Amino acid sequence: MSALAAIERHGSMTLGELAAHERVQPPSITAVVTRLEEQGLVARRPDPNDRRVARVEATRDGHKLVARSRSRKDAELDRRLRALTDDERATLADATEILERLVEAEQEPD
């Protein structure tokens, strides 16, 4: 699901780009994409600039599956957040800002 969500979020990707994004080796991502393709959730297309390279994109069914998954997760998270106190939600908001800075710093080139 993580690989499908990445493709859905970022658009068409090469297998190498997807492997790097998911932090796995290319043979592992090839197996994942093959399974997703067999389920009709992604399609491989030739790269318009280099026909030797395949790009992977989410199909309509792939987009729908990701949307359903996100909707379920959002509903569950909303339910759990409503159970917190105002102080606990404020603490989470502060922590979220810190975590976002950490993620941004990780994505910056060295």
C-alpha positions in Angstrom: 0.0 0.0 0.0 2.9 2.3 0.7 4.3 2.0 -2.8 0.8 2.5 -4.3 0.2 5.6 -2.2 3.6 7.0 -3.2 2.8 6.6 -6.9 -0.6 8.1 -6.4 0.7 11.0 -4.5 3.8 11.8 -6.6 2.6 10.7 -10.0 4.3 8.6 -12.6 7.7 7.3 -11.4 10.4 5.0 -12.6 11.0 1.8 -10.7 14.3 3.2 -9.5 12.7 6.4 -8.2 10.0 4.4 -6.5 12.7 2.1 -4.9 14.6 5.1 -3.7 11.4 6.7 -2.3 10.5 3.5 -0.5 14.1 2.9 0.6 14.2 -0.7 -0.8 16.3 -2.4 -3.4 15.2 -2.4 -7.0 14.4 -6.1 -7.1 12.1 -5.7 -4.2 10.2 -2.8 -5.8 10.0 -4.7 -9.0 8.2 -7.6 -7.2 5.8 -5.1 -5.5 5.0 -3.3 -8.7 4.4 -6.7 -10.4 1.9 -7.6 -7.8 0.2 -4.2 -8.0 0.0 -4.5 -11.7 -1.5 -8.0 -11.5 -4.2 -6.5 -9.3 -4.9 -3.8 -11.8 -3.8 -1.0 -9.4 -0.8 0.3 -11.4 0.3 0.3 -15.1 3.7 0.4 -16.6 4.2 2.9 -19.4 7.3 3.6 -21.5 9.1 6.8 -20.6 8.4 9.4 -23.3 12.1 10.5 -23.3 13.7 7.0 -23.1 11.6 4.1 -24.3 13.9 1.7 -22.5 12.7 3.0 -19.2 9.3 2.0 -17.7 7.3 4.5 -15.6 4.6 3.3 -13.2 1.4 5.1 -12.7 -1.7 4.4 -10.6 -4.8 3.2 -12.5 -8.3 4.4 -11.7 -8.7 1.4 -9.4 -5.4 2.3 -7.7 -6.5 5.8 -7.1 -9.9 4.6 -5.7 -8.1 2.1 -3.3 -5.8 4.8 -2.0 -8.7 7.2 -1.5 -10.7 4.6 0.4 -7.7 3.8 2.6 -7.1 7.4 3.4 -10.7 8.0 4.2 -10.8 5.2 6.7 -7.5 6.3 8.3 -8.7 9.9 8.5 -12.0 8.8 10.2 -10.1 6.7 12.7 -7.6 9.5 13.4 -10.4 12.0 13.8 -12.2 9.7 16.3 -9.0 9.3 18.3 -8.2 13.0 18.3 -11.6 13.9 19.6 -10.9 11.7 22.6 -7.9 13.8 23.6 -8.0 16.8 25.9 -7.4 20.3 24.6 -4.0 20.3 26.2 -3.1 17.0 24.6 -4.2 18.3 21.2 -2.0 21.4 21.7 1.0 19.2 22.6 0.4 17.2 19.4 0.2 20.4 17.4 3.6 21.6 18.8 5.1 18.2 18.2 3.8 18.2 14.6 5.7 21.4 13.8 8.9 19.9 15.2 8.4 16.7 13.2 7.7 18.6 10.0 11.0 20.5 10.4 12.9 17.2 10.9 11.3 15.7 7.8 12.1 18.8 5.7 15.7 18.8 6.9 16.0 15.1 5.9 14.8 15.9 2.4 17.3 18.7 1.8 20.3 17.8 -0.3 23.6 17.6 1.7 
